[in-house]
Amino acid sequence: MLRIEAAYKSFDGFIAVNGSHLSVEKGEVVAVIGPNGAGKTTLFNLITGQLIPDKGKILFKDENIAGLPPYKICRKGISRSFQIVNIFNRLTVFENVQIAVLSHQKKTFNLFFPAKNLAISKTRDILDSVGLIDKAGHISGTLSHGDQKVLEMAIALGNKPELLILDEPTAGMSPEETAFTLSLMKKLSGELGLTILFCEHDMELVFSIARKIMVMQQGSTIIQGNPDEVKNNRQVQDAYLGGSDECFK
């Protein structure tokens, strides 16, 4: 579904992504891990059009999408959540997701029907699937941090993606919120059949859900393989904890 070939991105001489490569098959859950500053978020920004690669290909279903604007990439079937929560704080939970659904349905410029009467059923279905239906009428800015992160995932689902990209989905969450988000990711993958690409610092979460793991260091791909291959790779161990695999246990 997604293939990155020798992607490069630099900023004023600093190479943030340095020939990185990645592949994601339909239906997989794939994690991208690496130390802080490894280039993970920059790579996600290249995939979703927030940044344009200097070189390389980003192929989504065999089409090179490198350089396309974010809205076109979104319409092709890629949605994402962000490392820092990105929601409409003054709107209700329901309205946040409803906007995404209306955008996907291309009804955002309909002058003849009030928006509040559109996409009711679909919006409720999404909120129910992520466990936020009881908070549909709450103002989004009043939610806990964990619920705001889940809401952002719900907004991404409103665009009916084939590939869902999550940038540190459990960052700042309590252990209970992290456990809920893990179960939600398993549900989205298992029950709904979504392909998921995510980056995360919680190694326990990564190794409990990811089918494949890609490791970045200084903008480059060290390895992409199954969890055991990654755990046993000496270069990965060196990048994380001086040659030990204790960080993965």
N, C-alpha and C positions, 0 to 999 in steps of 0.2 A: 504493500500500500504506500509506504514512504521509503525513499532511498536518498541519502545524502552522499554525494561523491566529491571529495576533496574540496570542502567548503573553506573559504578564507574570509576573515573580516578583521580589518585593522582600524585603529583610531589614532590619528596623529603619530603613526609609527609603532604604536603598541599593537601587537597581533593578539587579538582576543580569541579568534577561532583560527586554528592553524592546520589546514588540511584535514579537518575532521570528516569522518564517515560514519554512517548509521543506516541500519535497515530495520523496518518494522513491517511485519506481515499482518494481514487482515486477521482480526480477532485476538492478537497478542496483547499482553501487558508488558511493556518494555520500560525499564528505568534507565535514567542517565544519572550517574553519580560522579563525584569528584570533589577535591578540596575547594574551599572558597576561592573564587577567582579563576576557576578552571575553564570557564567559558560556557557553562550550561545555559544560563538565561540568554546569553547572546545567541547561542545556537537556536534556542526556541524562538527568539525574535527574528532570526533569519527564515525559519520555517513559516512563520505566520505573517511575514511581510512588514513587521515593524522596522526591520533593517534589510538592506540589500547587500548580498554577498559581493565581495570584490572579485572572487573567482569561485568556480565550482558549480555543481548542479544540485537542485533540490527537486526531486521527482515525486509527485503525488499521483498515484495510479498511472505512472509512465509519462506524465506531463510535467515539463519543467516549469515550476511555478516561481522560481527565483526572480525577484524584482517586481512581482505583482503586488498591487496594494492590498492591505489587509482585508477590505470588504470583499474583494474578488476571491481571495483565498478562503474566506469564511463561507462564501456561497458554493465553493467547490466541495465543502464537506469537512473543513478543519475548524474546530473551536478550541478556545483555551481559557484557562484561569491564570491569574497573575500572582507573582510572589508577594506583592503588596495588594491587599484587597481593592478591587476596582468595581464599585457598585454605585447606584444612585442613592445616596444616604437619606434624602428627604422623601423618597417615594416608598410606598409599601413594598413588602416582600412580593406580593402578587404582581404589582405594577412593574417591578424590575424584570421579572420573568416574562410577563406579557409583552413588554417592549421587544424582547428578543424573538418571541414567537411571531409577532406581527412583522418584524423585520424579515424573518425567514419566509413568511408568507407574502411578502412584498405588499403589505397593506398599510405601510407607514404614511402614505400620502393620500389615503382615502378621506375625502372631504365630506362625505355624505352620511357617515355613521360614526357616532362617538366611540372613541377607542375603548372606553370602559366596557362596551358591549361586545367586543370582538375577542376571539380566541379564548373564551372562558374555560371551556372544557379541556383544551390542550394544556393551558397554563396550570390548571388544577391537577391534571395528571402528572405533570413534571414535579410540582411541589409535593405531591403525595409520594412520588418515587424516591425523593431525597429526604423525606421526613420533616418537611417544613409546612405542610398543609395547615397545621394548627396555628401557625404564625403568619398566615397569608396577609392578614390585615395590619400587621405590625409595621411601624416605620423602620426601614432597614438599618438606619444609623443607631437604633437602640438595641440591636441584636448583640449577643456575645460575639467575640472574635471568631469562635469556632463556627457559629451559625452563619456569620457573614462569609466565611470561606466556603461553606456548603452552598449558600445562596449563589455565590459566584459560579460554582459548578452547575447549579440549576440554570443560571442565565446562559451558560455555554451550551447546555442541553437544549435550550430554546431554539437554537439554530439547527437542530437535528443533524448533528455531526456524524460522520463516519469515523473520524479520528479525533479523540479528545486529548488535549495537551494540558497537563496540570503542572504548574511551576510551584514546587514546595507546598503541596496541598495541606500538610499538617503543621506548617510553621506556626509557632506560637500557641498551639493547642494544648489543652490539658490531656492527660493520659486517656480519660474517658472520651473526649472529643476525637482524639487520634484513633481510638479503637472503633468509634462510629464511622469515621471517614474511611478507614480500612475496609470495613464491612460494606460501605457504600460503593467503594471502588470495585470490590468483588462482585457486588450485585450488578453494577453497570456493565462489567465485562461478561459475567456469567449469564445473567438473565436477559440483558438487553443486547448482548453481543457487540458492545462497543470495543473498538481498538483504542487502547490507552497508552500514551507516552507521558512519562512524568519524571521529574527530578526531585530528589529528596535526600535529606541528611540523616534521617532515621533509618539506620541500617537494618534494624529488626523488621520494620515495615517493608523495606525494599526486598529483603530476601524471603519474606513471607508471601509476597504477591507477584513479583516480577518473574516472568518466564525467561526473559533475557535481560541482561544488564550491559550497558555500555559505560565505560569508565573514561573520563576526560582528565587530562592534566596539562596545564599551560596551553589550553586551546586545542590540543591534539587528542585523538582517540588512542588509548592504550590497548584496549581490547573490547570486543563485544562477544558475549557468549552466555552460556547458562550459568546459574548461580555458583555451581561447584567450580567451573572453569575460572570464574572471576575470583573466588575465594583463594584458589590455589596459585594464582598468578603472582609471581614474585614482584614484578614491577608495580602491580596494584598494591601489594602489601607495603612496599617501600613508599609509595605515594601517600599512604594513609598513616602508617604507624611504624616506620623504621624497620620494615621487614617482618613484622608479626601479623598474624591473621586474627589476633584477639579482638580487633575492632569489629569483626564480622560474626562474633559468637554471641 
